[in-house]
Amino acid sequence: MKPIKFSPAHTNENLAEIVCSNSFKSNLITNACGLLKEELRMLDSLLIKCADECKVPAGQALAVDREEFSKLVTKEIENNPNIEIIKEEVTIIPDDEITIIATGPLTSEGLEEEIKRLTGQEKLFFYDAQAPIVTKESIDMSKAFTADRYGKGESDYINCPMTKEEYEAFYRELIHAEKVELHDFEKGGLFEGCMPIEEMARRGSQTLTYGPLKPVGFGKLGDVYAVVQLRQDNIEGTLYNLVGFQTNLKFGEQKRVFSMIPALHDAEFVKYGVMHRNTFINSPELLDATYNLKGTKIFFAGQISGVEGYVESIASGFVSAINAVQMFNNKGKIIFDKETIIGSLAEYISTTHDDFQPMNANFGLFNTGIRFKSKQDKYEFYANRALNKIKEMR
């Protein structure tokens, strides 16, 4: 619907606008999200191809220049002669046409009401948060160092250490900092995988030092008690985001509290963290393993379907699109093997759960019944098995 109408989370007119972290996570096939990307690469996913073309240094992860990625996706869509782009808000879903609903992380009010009518659900959302971005030139590198944890990568991350005293002062201010007040209809439903750092900190003073600020994997660091990592956010390497610092603090409070990190005492914040609503349906009751709304010609794709993450959303779109074409051609549904990450996610969102919540790609969705000598052996087994399944499908 851009540029006719913008959601609160979006700011530019291009397609595929990234509103949270610029990381597509690990590229290693022994990581579940890395394996998912490789499955999609083997299937010639356009969006993964665009991400690979717009990548920025991020160690073993695939991170993208968010502006270049959005521009490239827009160019690919605009130049495709089979696609007509209509820029307007959709508020009515046709019952008799093959339709894919892929409304991103924040569905407009009009369409949300239509989805509620269609699905018979009253509540369709949880809340997500994103991290602030600073300029590289404003980082005090005399109080920081470049390295990847455990030497995995080419020292792409900027690491900002803190002593115990510095961390404790930062922690006290963080848990007492002023937050943006949510409206009554906005409260509740935080997603565990994208918890605001101030909410995480309130769970205990050491929650962060065992989480995103853990001071491990860098060798001996002397009296370092916590380490904040910064990840490159654009191709030029001029912008860095604070890893794990998704937040709902007021902008002034972000500047004040995050500047207490020694290497960021004079940091220039070009984008502050914000909290935004994510819409999702109760998929286990509504969708099958092709993301098809049961008994209809309608498919759901992306976070609205109950998958969480960029690559997971791409995978859901891939499966729903293939099956929309199958439906158009009066052919049978293509269900991905549950021993692939693509298939395991599709099975998860279409299987009954007591308390359904959005799911990232993870190896916990697999169950082999086989004992392995090590996690590495297990993950290699999962990866090889999954990629062989994808080869069989091509």
Secondary structure as GFF3:
##gff-version 3
##sequence-region A 1 394
A	DSSP	beta_strand	23	26	.	.	.	ID=ss1
A	DSSP	alpha_helix	32	42	.	.	.	ID=ss2
A	DSSP	alpha_helix	46	53	.	.	.	ID=ss3
A	DSSP	beta_strand	55	56	.	.	.	ID=ss4
A	DSSP	beta_strand	61	64	.	.	.	ID=ss5
A	DSSP	alpha_helix	66	78	.	.	.	ID=ss6
A	DSSP	beta_strand	99	101	.	.	.	ID=ss7
A	DSSP	alpha_helix	109	119	.	.	.	ID=ss8
A	DSSP	beta_strand	125	129	.	.	.	ID=ss9
A	DSSP	beta_strand	133	135	.	.	.	ID=ss10
A	DSSP	three_ten_helix	136	138	.	.	.	ID=ss11
A	DSSP	three_ten_helix	141	143	.	.	.	ID=ss12
A	DSSP	beta_strand	145	146	.	.	.	ID=ss13
A	DSSP	three_ten_helix	149	151	.	.	.	ID=ss14
A	DSSP	beta_strand	158	163	.	.	.	ID=ss15
A	DSSP	alpha_helix	164	176	.	.	.	ID=ss16
A	DSSP	three_ten_helix	184	186	.	.	.	ID=ss17
A	DSSP	three_ten_helix	192	194	.	.	.	ID=ss18
A	DSSP	alpha_helix	197	201	.	.	.	ID=ss19
A	DSSP	beta_strand	224	232	.	.	.	ID=ss20
A	DSSP	beta_strand	239	242	.	.	.	ID=ss21
A	DSSP	alpha_helix	251	258	.	.	.	ID=ss22
A	DSSP	three_ten_helix	262	264	.	.	.	ID=ss23
A	DSSP	beta_strand	269	271	.	.	.	ID=ss24
A	DSSP	beta_strand	275	279	.	.	.	ID=ss25
A	DSSP	alpha_helix	283	286	.	.	.	ID=ss26
A	DSSP	beta_strand	298	300	.	.	.	ID=ss27
A	DSSP	three_ten_helix	303	305	.	.	.	ID=ss28
A	DSSP	alpha_helix	310	328	.	.	.	ID=ss29
A	DSSP	alpha_helix	341	349	.	.	.	ID=ss30
A	DSSP	three_ten_helix	363	365	.	.	.	ID=ss31
A	DSSP	alpha_helix	375	393	.	.	.	ID=ss32
###
